Amino acid sequence: MPYAIEARKLRKSYNGIEVVQGIDLRLKQGELLALLGPNGAGKTTTIHMLSTLLKPDAGSAQVAGFDIVKDARNVRKKISLTGQFAALDEGLSGLQNLMLISRLYGYSAKTARSISEELMESFGLGEAKDRTVQQYSGGMRRRLDIAASIVTKPDVIFLDEPTTGLDPQSRMQVWDIVKTLLQQGTTVLLTTQYLEEADRMADRIAVIDKGRIIAEGTPQQLKASIGGRTLSITLTEQGDWHKIRALLNDEHGLRVWQGDHLRLYKIPVLEASLANQAIHTLMENGIAIEDFSLSEPSLDEVFLALTRKGGTP
């Protein structure tokens, strides 16, 4: 079965600076891949090449079965792109925006209204359909923008940081919309800076840094790639930071980090037995422990480890 998106060795430079350096990507139909990276990593440039807005300097890619350079027109018929900023006419109502886009795609006035009203209801905007977009909140605009992207029921949708700047409730509403698209078999390539978003939404994650894919896999695979666990210890009362650090470093060679408050300490451990030893050492030295837990690495820790080292550890 052909891939919905298949890119090989894509490259792009601006003013002699190569911002995308030989990227390879593959997405199956109905899959969500999160392209995760810091600002300036090459995420948006990659999206713009795959959606035919930019021509690659080198490499090749097929989207929905068509070459992004040789068959760009056919690619555009099969995809939609939601950028970082809502592409809406603020002087029109939400419904008028969707009807305008539907008409531009060739639907009759009757069909355009039917599609638009159905989308407004589906995206929780039915009560606001006749209000001008300038009266919409940021979350409402983003939902309307995504609705506009699926007027034609695309095979592939590119979402470039769709929840940036939204409040938590609006972000969750966008996530629900994306889940619905996936259930309908739409392929989604999502760029994001939010680790929680990638962790919750993505089938797979590709970490991009300085124009290169430095790691790729499921969230669990990426977490496993850096190894080890984190022991979190909460003391009964504020402890002597220097004493605790010296005890665990001298006895077990462990590093100790101060947590979010003065009674919390975080200690990376490679094995559960080391966690037990650390707890016993503290207790034997009169340090009272209120609570402790052992956790797998978070995606935040994976991301920091990968981007610090420029690749899988």
C-alpha positions in Angstrom: 0.0 0.0 0.0 1.5 3.4 -1.0 2.2 5.9 1.7 0.0 9.0 2.1 3.2 11.0 2.5 6.7 9.8 1.5 9.6 12.3 1.4 13.2 11.4 0.5 16.2 13.6 1.2 14.3 16.9 1.1 16.6 20.0 1.2 15.9 23.7 1.3 18.2 26.7 1.7 17.6 30.4 2.2 20.4 32.9 1.4 23.0 30.1 1.4 21.8 28.7 4.8 20.4 25.2 4.6 17.4 25.1 6.8 16.2 21.6 5.8 19.0 19.1 5.4 17.9 15.8 3.8 14.7 15.0 5.6 13.0 11.5 5.1 9.4 11.0 6.2 6.7 8.3 5.7 3.1 8.5 6.8 0.5 5.8 6.3 -3.1 6.7 5.4 -5.0 7.7 8.6 -1.8 8.2 10.7 -0.8 11.3 12.7 2.8 12.2 12.7 3.9 15.0 15.0 6.9 17.0 13.7 8.4 18.2 17.0 11.2 20.8 17.3 12.3 24.2 18.6 11.8 27.5 16.7 13.8 27.6 13.6 14.3 23.8 13.4 12.8 23.6 9.9 9.2 22.4 10.7 7.3 25.0 8.8 9.7 24.9 5.8 9.1 21.1 5.6 5.3 21.6 5.7 5.5 24.3 3.0 7.5 22.0 0.7 5.2 19.0 1.2 2.1 21.2 0.6 3.7 22.6 -2.6 4.1 26.2 -1.3 7.9 25.9 -1.6 9.9 23.9 -4.1 12.6 21.8 -2.6 16.2 22.4 -3.7 16.9 18.7 -3.7 15.2 15.4 -2.9 11.7 14.3 -3.8 8.3 13.6 -2.2 4.9 12.2 -3.0 1.8 13.3 -1.2 -1.5 11.4 -1.8 0.2 9.5 -4.6 1.4 12.6 -6.6 4.9 14.2 -6.9 5.0 17.5 -5.1 7.0 19.2 -8.0 5.8 17.4 -11.1 2.2 17.0 -10.0 1.7 19.9 -7.7 -1.7 20.7 -9.0 -3.0 17.2 -8.2 -1.4 17.3 -4.8 -3.3 20.5 -4.0 -6.6 18.8 -4.9 -5.9 16.2 -2.2 -4.6 18.2 0.7 -5.4 21.1 3.0 -3.1 23.3 5.1 -3.9 25.2 8.3 -1.1 27.6 9.0 0.0 29.3 12.2 -2.4 32.2 11.6 -6.0 31.9 10.7 -6.7 32.6 7.0 -10.2 34.1 7.5 -12.1 37.2 6.4 -12.8 39.0 9.7 -15.5 41.1 8.1 -17.6 38.1 7.2 -19.5 35.8 9.5 -18.2 32.3 10.2 -20.9 30.8 8.0 -20.1 33.3 5.1 -16.4 32.4 5.3 -17.1 28.7 4.8 -19.7 29.3 2.1 -17.2 31.5 0.2 -14.5 28.8 0.3 -17.1 26.2 -0.7 -18.2 28.3 -3.7 -14.5 28.8 -4.7 -14.2 25.1 -4.8 -17.1 24.9 -7.3 -20.0 23.8 -5.1 -23.4 25.2 -5.9 -24.9 27.8 -3.6 -27.3 25.2 -2.0 -24.6 22.6 -1.5 -22.1 25.2 -0.1 -24.7 26.4 2.5 -25.4 22.8 3.5 -21.7 21.9 3.9 -21.0 25.1 5.7 -23.8 24.8 8.2 -23.0 21.2 8.9 -19.3 22.1 9.6 -20.3 25.0 11.8 -22.4 22.6 13.9 -19.8 19.9 14.0 -17.1 22.3 15.2 -19.3 23.7 18.0 -19.8 27.1 16.2 -23.5 26.8 15.3 -24.7 29.5 17.7 -22.0 31.9 16.4 -22.4 31.2 12.7 -23.9 34.6 11.9 -21.4 36.6 14.0 -18.5 38.3 12.3 -15.2 36.5 12.7 -13.7 39.6 14.4 -16.0 38.8 17.3 -14.7 35.3 17.7 -12.2 34.2 20.3 -8.8 32.7 19.4 -10.1 29.2 19.9 -13.2 29.8 17.8 -11.1 31.3 15.0 -8.8 28.3 15.0 -11.8 25.8 14.9 -13.3 27.8 12.0 -9.9 27.8 10.2 -9.7 24.0 10.5 -13.3 23.7 9.3 -12.4 25.7 6.3 -9.5 23.3 5.6 -11.8 20.3 5.3 -14.6 21.7 3.1 -13.4 19.4 0.4 -12.7 16.4 2.7 -8.9 16.2 2.0 -7.0 13.0 2.1 -4.1 14.7 3.9 -4.2 17.7 6.2 -1.1 19.7 7.3 -1.6 21.5 10.7 1.2 23.9 11.4 1.2 24.6 15.1 -2.6 24.8 15.2 -2.9 25.3 19.0 -0.1 27.9 19.5 -1.4 30.8 21.7 -4.7 29.0 22.6 -5.9 28.5 26.2 -6.1 24.9 27.5 -9.8 24.5 26.8 -9.5 25.7 23.2 -6.5 23.4 22.7 -8.5 20.4 23.9 -11.3 21.3 21.5 -8.8 21.4 18.6 -7.5 18.0 19.7 -11.0 16.5 19.6 -11.4 17.8 16.1 -8.1 16.2 15.0 -9.2 12.9 16.6 -12.4 13.0 14.5 -10.4 13.6 11.3 -8.2 10.6 12.1 -11.3 8.4 12.7 -12.5 9.4 9.3 -9.2 8.2 7.7 -7.5 11.5 7.1 -3.8 11.6 7.3 -2.4 14.4 9.5 1.1 15.9 9.7 1.2 18.1 12.7 3.9 20.5 13.7 4.0 21.6 17.3 6.2 22.9 20.1 3.9 21.4 22.8 5.3 18.1 24.0 2.1 17.1 25.7 0.2 17.6 22.4 2.7 15.3 20.6 2.5 12.7 23.4 -1.3 12.6 23.5 -2.1 12.9 19.8 0.6 11.3 17.7 0.9 7.8 16.4 4.6 8.6 15.8 6.8 11.6 16.5 9.7 12.9 14.4 12.1 15.2 16.3 13.7 17.8 14.1 16.6 20.0 15.1 18.7 22.3 12.9 17.0 20.9 9.7 17.5 17.2 10.4 15.3 14.4 11.7 17.4 13.3 14.8 14.9 10.7 16.1 11.7 9.1 15.1 9.3 6.6 16.7 6.2 6.2 18.9 6.1 8.3 22.1 7.0 5.1 24.1 9.9 4.2 21.8 11.4 7.7 22.2 11.0 7.6 25.9 12.7 4.2 26.1 15.5 5.5 23.9 17.1 7.6 26.6 16.8 4.8 29.2 16.5 5.0 32.9 13.8 6.3 35.2 13.3 9.3 37.6 13.0 8.8 41.3 11.0 11.7 42.9 11.3 12.1 46.6 9.3 14.4 48.8 10.7 15.1 52.2 8.6 15.6 55.4 10.3 19.0 55.8 12.8 21.1 53.9 16.1 19.2 53.7 19.7 20.1 53.5 20.3 20.2 49.7 24.1 20.0 49.9 23.9 17.0 52.4 21.4 15.1 50.2 23.4 15.7 47.1 26.7 14.6 48.7 25.2 11.5 50.3 23.7 10.2 47.1 26.6 11.2 44.9 29.2 9.7 47.2 27.3 6.5 48.0 25.8 5.7 44.7 27.2 8.1 42.1 23.7 9.6 41.6 22.9 13.2 40.4 20.2 15.1 42.4 18.0 17.9 41.0 15.9 20.2 43.1 12.2 19.8 42.2 9.4 22.3 41.9 9.5 23.1 45.6 12.1 22.9 48.3 11.0 19.5 49.7 11.0 17.8 46.3 14.1 16.1 44.8 14.5 14.3 41.4 17.1 11.7 40.9 17.7 9.9 37.5 18.3 6.2 38.1 19.1 3.4 35.6 17.6 0.6 37.7 14.9 0.3 40.3 17.4 -1.3 42.7 19.3 2.1 42.7 16.1 3.9 43.7 15.7 1.5 46.7 19.3 2.1 47.7 18.9 5.9 47.5 15.8 5.8 49.7 17.5 3.6 52.3 20.6 5.8 52.4 18.6 8.9 53.1 16.5 7.3 55.8 19.6 5.8 57.5 21.0 9.3 57.7 18.0 10.7 59.5 16.2 12.3 56.4 12.5 11.7 56.8 10.7 10.9 53.5 7.0 11.8 53.1 6.5 10.2 49.7 8.4 8.8 46.7 7.7 7.6 43.2 9.5 6.1 40.2 8.5 7.2 36.8 9.4 6.7 33.1 11.2 9.5 31.3 8.8 12.2 30.1 8.7 13.5 26.5 10.2 16.7 27.8 13.2 14.8 29.1 13.5 13.0 25.8 13.3 16.2 23.8 16.0 17.9 25.9 18.3 14.9 25.7 17.9 14.6 21.9 18.3 18.3 21.0 21.2 18.7 23.4 23.1 15.8 21.8 21.8 16.2 18.2 20.5 12.7 17.9 19.4 9.5 19.7 21.6 9.0 22.8 
